């Protein structure tokens, strides 16, 4: 990818080190998906750190406790294999917590030493059956998810988990009329907005890997062993019989949706992530087309409110230079929305390898006659350099954007995961027309908060 980088800075593509990477490892994505299943526990086949780090990230983003188990590798397991750890771990989980689903999430260490996860799970079932009986053994589903930490990112991990669960559970039965949604690594507030739109359209739907309740649960005594909500395993089984499946974020869930279409003939639609006017329009049109229904007046009113908000604030957004980084589908959608707001997007970056990201962004740039830098599989060191060079006036990204914004000397709008230096962001979605209004208000208020134009008090 050609960039403006000249000496003395060396672009990420020509370096052997990554500086300030805005990405996480595959296992965290797999655990994100697993926590969206009813009474499911991720079981990390690796060291304590692989579990503690993820719990920490979830805790400080969602402000919720999460149930994540670990087989606790030490030196002996790292050398001789994790067979005993996994068998004992599954046995202990079933005995003490009676989960419905256990997602065995592998790590770099377990993949490197060549753990035969599938064989270990069979042995664990045998042990559970011998100690606790057939009924207990048959009451739990143990799903292997291969997510070596040294390959891909959290986005790939989520995608791998979705297809692993769908392959394990999906069974052909009587056809149903449901629309199945794979949301991707988005916030509970985002999922609630999608549900809100589908309810307005009167569509029968089911959200797979639904974290909207499990990672945003009420504090009510007595504390349950598992949070309410999450997708029941029966829905994962029945998704093979749905009318269609829609992956909101193709990089995180698209493989599972495509598998359903190729294996069971369920119509799959991959994206776009419904942020802004055009992308939300496409989401609504796709749903309306599947069910051959008219778009309800309430949805049109929400669209009109978004357009009104855009018109009301255009003096603050028009031609303002912006830079965005994060997960590819979110960045693509937000970039289009910024262009719809009349903003001049100068730098766009994702740390996830993607065969489509650059083409999608270039298509948007061409549509809005924008000349911006596109960084794929890059880091924030390069992003910061280009943002500073372009003189961007606002940066959008997760909490890692804060230090970059200080260096560039501009405000930051927090989007994506993780956001750990503010509270409550997970509650508010940026999806749909209503979510886009919230994002627009966030962008404009952030800009005004950083530097209010006192000569424009009449506005």
C-alpha positions as CSV (number, residue, x, y, z in Angstrom):
1,X,0.0,0.0,0.0
2,X,1.5,3.2,-1.1
3,X,1.7,5.9,1.6
4,X,3.3,9.3,2.1
5,X,5.8,7.8,4.5
6,X,9.3,8.8,3.7
7,X,12.5,8.8,5.7
8,X,13.0,8.7,8.6
9,X,9.8,6.8,9.3
10,X,9.5,3.3,7.9
11,X,6.0,2.1,7.1
12,X,4.5,-1.0,8.9
13,X,4.8,-3.0,5.6
14,X,8.6,-2.6,5.6
15,X,9.2,-3.1,9.3
16,X,9.8,-6.3,11.3
17,X,8.1,-4.9,14.4
18,X,4.6,-3.6,15.2
19,X,4.4,-0.4,17.3
20,X,1.2,0.2,19.3
21,X,-1.1,-2.4,17.6
22,X,-4.8,-1.7,17.8
23,X,-5.7,-5.4,17.8
24,X,-6.1,-8.3,20.2
25,X,-5.5,-12.1,19.8
26,X,-7.9,-14.6,18.4
27,X,-9.0,-16.2,21.7
28,X,-10.7,-13.0,22.9
29,X,-12.9,-12.9,19.8
30,X,-13.9,-16.6,20.4
31,X,-14.7,-15.8,24.0
32,X,-16.8,-12.7,23.0
33,X,-19.0,-15.0,20.8
34,X,-19.2,-17.7,23.5
35,X,-20.5,-15.3,26.1
36,X,-23.4,-14.6,23.8
37,X,-24.7,-18.2,24.2
38,X,-27.1,-19.1,27.1
39,X,-25.4,-20.8,30.0
40,X,-22.1,-21.1,28.1
41,X,-18.6,-20.9,29.5
42,X,-15.4,-20.3,27.5
43,X,-12.7,-22.8,28.6
44,X,-9.3,-21.5,27.7
45,X,-6.8,-24.2,26.9
46,X,-3.8,-22.2,27.9
47,X,-2.1,-20.3,30.7
48,X,-3.7,-18.1,33.4
49,X,-2.7,-15.0,31.6
50,X,-4.7,-15.9,28.5
51,X,-7.8,-15.8,30.7
52,X,-6.9,-13.0,33.0
53,X,-6.2,-10.6,30.2
54,X,-9.5,-11.2,28.6
55,X,-11.5,-11.0,31.8
56,X,-9.8,-7.7,32.5
57,X,-10.6,-6.3,29.0
58,X,-14.3,-7.4,29.3
59,X,-14.6,-6.0,32.9
60,X,-13.3,-2.6,32.1
61,X,-15.3,-2.3,28.9
62,X,-18.7,-3.8,30.0
63,X,-18.3,-3.2,33.7
64,X,-19.6,-6.8,34.2
65,X,-18.1,-9.9,35.8
66,X,-17.7,-12.7,33.2
67,X,-17.4,-16.4,33.6
68,X,-14.3,-17.6,31.8
69,X,-12.5,-20.8,32.8
70,X,-8.9,-21.8,32.1
71,X,-7.0,-25.1,32.1
72,X,-4.1,-23.3,33.7
73,X,-1.0,-24.4,31.8
74,X,2.2,-24.4,33.7
75,X,5.6,-25.7,32.6
76,X,4.7,-29.4,32.6
77,X,1.6,-28.8,30.3
78,X,3.6,-26.5,28.0
79,X,6.2,-29.3,27.5
80,X,4.2,-32.5,27.7
81,X,0.8,-31.3,26.5
82,X,-2.5,-30.2,28.0
83,X,-4.4,-33.5,27.8
84,X,-4.8,-33.9,31.6
85,X,-5.5,-30.2,32.1
86,X,-8.4,-30.2,29.6
87,X,-10.0,-33.4,30.7
88,X,-9.9,-32.3,34.4
89,X,-11.0,-28.8,33.4
90,X,-14.1,-30.0,31.6
91,X,-14.9,-32.5,34.4
92,X,-14.6,-29.7,37.0
93,X,-16.8,-27.3,35.1
94,X,-19.5,-29.8,34.5
95,X,-19.4,-30.9,38.2
96,X,-19.4,-27.5,39.7
97,X,-21.2,-25.1,37.3
98,X,-23.4,-27.4,35.1
99,X,-23.0,-25.3,32.0
100,X,-25.0,-26.0,28.9
101,X,-22.2,-25.2,26.5
102,X,-18.5,-25.2,26.9
103,X,-16.4,-23.6,24.2
104,X,-12.9,-24.9,24.3
105,X,-10.8,-22.0,23.1
106,X,-7.3,-22.9,22.2
107,X,-4.3,-20.6,22.5
108,X,-0.8,-20.2,21.0
109,X,0.8,-22.6,23.5
110,X,-1.8,-25.4,23.1
111,X,-1.7,-25.1,19.3
112,X,2.1,-25.0,19.2
113,X,2.5,-28.2,21.2
114,X,-0.1,-29.9,19.0
115,X,-2.8,-30.7,21.5
116,X,-5.4,-33.1,20.0
117,X,-8.4,-31.1,21.3
118,X,-11.1,-33.3,19.7
119,X,-9.6,-36.5,21.2
120,X,-9.2,-34.9,24.6
121,X,-12.9,-33.8,24.6
122,X,-13.9,-37.4,23.8
123,X,-11.9,-38.6,26.8
124,X,-13.4,-35.9,29.0
125,X,-16.9,-37.0,28.0
126,X,-15.9,-40.6,29.0
127,X,-14.7,-39.4,32.4
128,X,-17.8,-37.3,33.0
129,X,-20.0,-40.3,32.0
130,X,-18.1,-42.6,34.4
131,X,-18.3,-40.2,37.3
132,X,-21.5,-38.3,36.9
133,X,-23.6,-40.6,34.7
134,X,-25.0,-40.5,31.1
135,X,-27.6,-37.9,31.8
136,X,-25.1,-35.4,32.9
137,X,-22.7,-36.1,30.1
138,X,-25.5,-35.7,27.5
139,X,-26.6,-32.4,29.1
140,X,-23.5,-30.4,28.1
141,X,-22.1,-29.6,24.6
142,X,-18.4,-29.2,24.4
143,X,-17.3,-27.3,21.2
144,X,-13.7,-27.1,20.1
145,X,-12.6,-23.7,18.7
146,X,-9.2,-23.4,17.3
147,X,-7.8,-19.9,17.7
148,X,-4.0,-19.8,17.8
149,X,-3.0,-16.4,19.2
150,X,-0.1,-16.0,16.8
151,X,-2.3,-15.9,13.7
152,X,-5.1,-13.4,12.9
153,X,-6.8,-11.0,15.3
154,X,-9.8,-10.9,17.6
155,X,-11.9,-10.4,14.6
156,X,-10.8,-13.7,13.1
157,X,-11.3,-15.4,16.4
158,X,-14.9,-14.3,16.6
159,X,-15.4,-15.5,13.0
160,X,-13.8,-18.8,13.7
161,X,-16.0,-19.3,16.8
162,X,-19.2,-18.6,14.9
163,X,-18.5,-21.1,12.2
164,X,-17.3,-23.7,14.8
165,X,-20.6,-23.4,16.8
166,X,-22.8,-23.4,13.7
167,X,-21.0,-26.5,12.3
168,X,-21.4,-28.2,15.6
169,X,-25.0,-27.4,16.3
170,X,-26.8,-26.8,13.0
171,X,-29.2,-29.5,12.0
172,X,-31.7,-29.8,9.2
173,X,-35.3,-30.0,10.4
174,X,-38.6,-28.4,9.5
175,X,-38.1,-25.0,7.8
176,X,-38.9,-21.9,9.8
177,X,-39.5,-18.2,8.8
178,X,-36.9,-16.7,11.1
179,X,-34.2,-14.2,10.1
180,X,-31.0,-15.1,11.9
181,X,-28.5,-12.3,12.8
182,X,-24.8,-12.7,13.5
183,X,-23.9,-9.4,15.0
184,X,-20.1,-9.4,15.2
185,X,-18.0,-7.8,18.0
186,X,-20.4,-5.0,18.7
187,X,-21.9,-3.6,21.8
188,X,-25.1,-4.6,23.6
189,X,-26.6,-1.2,22.7
190,X,-25.9,-2.0,19.0
191,X,-27.8,-5.3,19.2
192,X,-30.7,-3.6,20.9
193,X,-31.0,-1.1,18.1
194,X,-31.0,-3.9,15.5
195,X,-33.7,-5.7,17.5
196,X,-35.6,-2.5,17.7
197,X,-35.6,-2.1,13.9
198,X,-36.6,-5.7,13.3
199,X,-39.4,-5.4,15.7
200,X,-40.7,-2.3,14.0
201,X,-40.7,-4.3,10.7
202,X,-42.6,-7.2,12.3
203,X,-40.0,-9.7,11.4
204,X,-39.5,-13.0,13.3
205,X,-35.8,-13.1,14.1
206,X,-33.2,-14.6,16.4
207,X,-29.8,-13.0,17.2
208,X,-27.0,-15.6,17.4
209,X,-24.2,-15.0,20.0
210,X,-26.4,-12.4,21.6
211,X,-24.5,-10.5,24.3
212,X,-27.1,-7.8,24.7
213,X,-28.2,-9.2,28.1
214,X,-25.3,-11.4,29.2
215,X,-22.8,-8.4,29.1
216,X,-25.3,-5.8,30.3
217,X,-27.3,-7.5,33.0
218,X,-29.2,-6.0,36.0
219,X,-27.9,-6.1,39.5
220,X,-30.7,-8.0,41.3
221,X,-30.4,-10.5,44.1
222,X,-29.9,-13.3,44.3
223,X,-27.0,-13.3,41.9
224,X,-27.5,-16.1,39.3
225,X,-24.8,-18.5,38.4
226,X,-25.2,-17.4,34.8
227,X,-26.6,-14.0,33.6
228,X,-30.0,-14.1,31.9
229,X,-30.1,-13.9,28.1
230,X,-27.8,-15.3,25.5
231,X,-28.8,-17.4,22.5
232,X,-30.3,-20.8,23.5
233,X,-28.4,-23.7,21.9
234,X,-31.6,-24.8,20.3
235,X,-31.5,-21.6,18.2
236,X,-28.0,-22.5,17.0
237,X,-29.4,-25.9,16.0
238,X,-32.4,-24.5,14.3
239,X,-30.6,-21.8,12.3
240,X,-30.0,-24.3,9.6
241,X,-33.8,-24.1,8.9
242,X,-34.1,-20.3,8.8
243,X,-35.4,-18.2,5.9
244,X,-32.1,-16.2,5.8
245,X,-29.1,-15.2,7.9
246,X,-27.5,-11.8,8.0
247,X,-24.0,-11.2,9.1
248,X,-23.8,-7.6,10.1
249,X,-20.0,-7.6,10.2
250,X,-18.8,-9.9,7.3
251,X,-15.2,-10.2,8.8
252,X,-16.7,-11.4,12.1
253,X,-19.4,-13.9,11.3
254,X,-19.4,-14.0,7.5
255,X,-17.9,-17.4,7.4
256,X,-20.6,-18.9,9.6
257,X,-23.3,-17.3,7.4
258,X,-21.7,-18.5,4.2
259,X,-21.4,-22.0,5.7
260,X,-25.1,-22.1,6.4
261,X,-25.9,-21.1,2.8
262,X,-23.5,-23.7,1.3
263,X,-24.5,-26.5,3.6
264,X,-28.2,-25.9,4.2
265,X,-29.3,-23.5,1.5
266,X,-30.1,-20.7,4.0
267,X,-29.9,-17.4,2.1
268,X,-26.9,-15.4,3.5
269,X,-26.4,-11.7,3.3
270,X,-23.0,-10.3,4.4
271,X,-23.2,-6.7,5.7
272,X,-23.0,-3.9,5.6
273,X,-22.8,-2.9,9.2
274,X,-25.8,-0.6,9.6
275,X,-24.3,2.7,10.6
276,X,-25.3,6.0,8.8
277,X,-27.9,6.6,6.2
278,X,-27.0,4.4,3.2
279,X,-25.8,1.3,5.2
280,X,-29.0,1.4,7.4
281,X,-31.0,1.8,4.3
282,X,-29.4,-1.3,2.8
283,X,-30.1,-3.3,6.0
284,X,-33.8,-2.2,6.0
285,X,-34.1,-2.9,2.3
286,X,-32.5,-6.4,2.6
287,X,-34.9,-7.3,5.4
288,X,-37.9,-5.9,3.5
289,X,-36.8,-7.8,0.3
290,X,-36.5,-11.1,2.1
291,X,-40.0,-10.9,3.6
292,X,-41.5,-8.9,0.8
293,X,-42.9,-6.3,3.2
294,X,-43.4,-2.5,3.1
295,X,-41.1,-0.4,5.2
296,X,-43.1,0.8,8.2
297,X,-43.8,4.5,8.7
298,X,-42.0,4.4,12.1
299,X,-38.8,3.4,10.4
300,X,-39.1,6.2,7.9
301,X,-39.6,8.7,10.7
302,X,-36.4,7.5,12.4
303,X,-34.6,8.0,9.1
304,X,-36.0,11.5,8.8
305,X,-34.8,12.3,12.3
306,X,-31.3,11.3,11.3
307,X,-31.4,13.5,8.2
308,X,-32.7,16.4,10.3
309,X,-29.8,15.9,12.8
310,X,-27.3,15.9,10.0
311,X,-28.7,19.1,8.5
312,X,-28.7,20.7,11.9
313,X,-25.1,20.1,12.5
314,X,-23.5,20.3,9.1
315,X,-21.7,23.5,9.9
316,X,-19.6,21.6,12.5
317,X,-18.8,18.6,10.4
318,X,-18.5,19.8,6.8
319,X,-15.0,19.5,5.4
320,X,-13.6,18.7,8.9
321,X,-10.6,16.4,8.5
322,X,-11.0,13.0,10.3
323,X,-9.1,9.7,10.8
324,X,-10.6,6.4,11.8
325,X,-9.2,3.0,13.0
326,X,-10.6,-0.2,14.4
327,X,-12.2,-3.4,13.3
328,X,-12.7,-3.5,9.5
329,X,-16.5,-3.6,9.2
330,X,-17.0,-0.9,11.8
331,X,-14.4,1.3,10.2
332,X,-15.9,0.9,6.7
333,X,-19.3,1.8,8.0
334,X,-18.2,4.7,10.1
335,X,-16.1,6.1,7.2
336,X,-19.1,6.1,4.9
337,X,-21.1,7.9,7.6
338,X,-18.4,10.5,8.0
339,X,-18.5,11.1,4.3
340,X,-22.2,11.4,4.4
341,X,-21.7,14.2,7.1
342,X,-19.4,16.0,4.6
343,X,-16.3,15.2,6.5
344,X,-12.9,14.9,4.8
345,X,-11.6,11.4,5.9
346,X,-7.8,11.6,5.7
347,X,-6.6,8.3,7.2
348,X,-8.4,5.0,7.6
349,X,-6.7,2.0,9.3
350,X,-7.4,-1.6,10.4
351,X,-5.0,-4.0,12.0
352,X,-6.9,-7.0,10.6
353,X,-5.8,-8.5,7.4
354,X,-8.6,-8.2,4.9
355,X,-8.9,-8.9,1.2
356,X,-11.8,-6.5,0.8
357,X,-11.1,-3.6,3.2
358,X,-9.0,-1.4,0.9
359,X,-11.4,-1.9,-2.0
360,X,-14.4,-1.0,0.1
361,X,-12.8,2.2,1.5
362,X,-11.5,3.2,-2.0
363,X,-15.0,2.8,-3.3
364,X,-16.3,5.2,-0.7
365,X,-13.4,7.6,-1.3
366,X,-14.1,7.6,-5.0
367,X,-17.8,8.2,-4.4
368,X,-17.2,11.2,-2.3
369,X,-14.1,12.4,-4.2
370,X,-11.8,12.0,-1.2
371,X,-8.1,11.4,-1.3
372,X,-7.2,9.6,1.9
373,X,-4.7,7.1,3.2
374,X,-5.8,3.4,3.6
375,X,-3.8,1.3,6.0
376,X,-4.4,-2.5,6.2
377,X,-2.8,-4.8,8.8
378,X,-1.0,-1.7,10.1
379,X,-0.4,-0.1,13.5
380,X,-1.1,3.1,15.3
381,X,2.5,4.3,14.9
382,X,1.9,4.6,11.2
383,X,-1.6,5.9,11.7
384,X,-0.4,8.6,14.0
385,X,2.3,9.8,11.7
386,X,-0.2,10.1,8.7
387,X,-2.9,11.7,10.9
388,X,-0.4,14.3,12.0
389,X,0.9,14.9,8.5
390,X,-2.7,15.3,7.3
391,X,-3.6,17.7,10.1
392,X,-6.7,15.7,11.1
393,X,-9.1,17.5,13.4
394,X,-10.8,14.5,15.0
395,X,-9.9,10.9,15.5
396,X,-12.4,8.0,15.9
397,X,-11.3,4.8,17.5
398,X,-11.2,2.8,20.7
399,X,-9.5,4.0,23.9
400,X,-6.1,3.5,22.3
401,X,-6.9,6.6,20.2
402,X,-6.5,8.9,23.3
403,X,-2.7,9.0,23.3
404,X,-2.6,9.3,19.5
405,X,-5.0,12.2,19.7
406,X,-2.8,13.9,22.3
407,X,0.1,13.7,19.9
408,X,-1.9,14.9,16.9
409,X,-3.5,17.6,19.1
410,X,-7.1,16.9,18.3
411,X,-10.2,15.4,20.0
412,X,-11.1,11.8,20.0
413,X,-14.5,10.1,19.6
414,X,-14.6,6.7,21.2
415,X,-16.1,3.8,19.2
416,X,-15.5,0.1,19.0
417,X,-13.9,-2.3,21.6
418,X,-12.4,-1.7,24.1
419,X,-13.5,1.6,25.5
420,X,-12.0,1.6,29.0
421,X,-11.5,5.3,29.9
422,X,-15.2,6.1,29.8
423,X,-18.2,4.4,31.3
424,X,-21.5,3.4,29.6
425,X,-20.5,3.5,26.0
426,X,-21.5,-0.2,25.6
427,X,-25.1,0.8,26.4
428,X,-25.5,3.0,23.4
429,X,-25.5,1.6,19.9
430,X,-24.2,3.4,16.8
431,X,-26.3,1.1,14.6
432,X,-29.5,2.0,12.9
433,X,-30.9,5.5,12.4
434,X,-31.2,6.2,16.1
435,X,-27.8,4.9,16.9
436,X,-26.3,7.0,14.1
437,X,-28.0,10.1,15.6
438,X,-26.2,9.2,18.9
439,X,-22.9,8.9,17.1
440,X,-23.5,12.2,15.3
441,X,-24.2,14.0,18.5
442,X,-21.1,12.4,20.0
443,X,-18.9,13.5,17.2
444,X,-20.2,17.1,17.2
445,X,-20.2,17.5,20.9
446,X,-16.7,16.1,21.1
447,X,-15.5,18.6,18.5
448,X,-17.3,21.5,20.3
449,X,-16.0,20.4,23.7
450,X,-12.4,20.5,22.4
451,X,-12.7,23.9,20.8
452,X,-15.9,25.8,20.8
453,X,-16.1,28.5,18.0
454,X,-17.0,31.5,20.2
455,X,-17.5,33.6,17.1
456,X,-20.4,31.4,16.1
457,X,-22.5,31.7,19.2
458,X,-25.6,32.3,17.1
459,X,-25.3,28.7,15.8
